[in-house]
């Protein structure tokens, strides 16, 4: 199966695997809200949809995947820095 080139194409692939109603339930949204995702999975939900479906973020948001990965790395770095700052000095 070819990689999706657009976010819309990717969303169609996601909904082939998981019904919109199940996505809505997992994300605590209405089915109507998920049905209104005309431009694909919103970035805010991409990670959770990826975990739920087993589809890589690159295949859920092919148009913005590099930016999503950059943001996830920034969040991970910030979390690691915060944990490091909480440790007592000398440990």
N, C-alpha and C positions, 0 to 999 in steps of 0.2 A: 504494500500500500504506500503510495506517494505521501511525502510530508505535506501538510497543509501549508499554503502560502499566505493565507489571510486569516485574521482572527475569526471571521465569520465562518469560513470553511472549517476551521478548527473546532468551533462551537458545534457545528453540525456533527463532527466526528465524536465529540464528547457526548452529545445527546443520542448518538447511535449506541453508545455503551451504557449510559445511565439516563434513565428517564428524567425529564425536567422536574417532575413531582418529587423524585428522590433527591435531586440536587437541592431543590427548595427546602425540603424537610431537613436535610443535613446542615444547610446554611441558615436555617430558621427564617426563611423568606417565604413569600407566597409563590405559588406556581406561576401566577400572573407576572410577578416581578421577574422571575427567571425567563419567562416567555418574552419579556420586553428587552432582553439582551440582544438587540438587533445588530450590534457591532462586535459581538463575541462576548466571552467571559470578561467581566470587569477585572482590572488588575487587582483590586482589593480581595477578590475571591480566587484568584488564579492558583495560589499555593494550596488552598484547601481543596479545590476541585482536583488539582494534580494528585494530592494524597488520596482522595476519595476514589479516583478513577484509575490511578496508576499511569496516567498519561503525563509525560514530561511537560514542564512549563513551556519549553521551546515549541512543543506541539499544540499547546493550548493558546498561547499568545505569540505566534511566530513574528508578528510585526513589532512587538515591543519586548521580546524575550531578553535581549542584551540589557535593556534598562531595568527590567525586573531583577535579573541576576545581580546587577550593580547595587540595587536597593537592598536585596537580601544580604549581600556581602557587607554592606554598610551597617545593617542592623546586627548582624552576627559580630562584627568588629566592635560595635558600640556595647553589645552585651558582654563580650569578653573583657573589654576595658572596664566596664562597671564592676564585674566580678573581681577583677584584679585589684581595683581600688578598694573593695570591701575587705580584702584580706589584711590581717594585721601585718605590720612591717616585721621583717625578719623571718617570715615563713616561706 
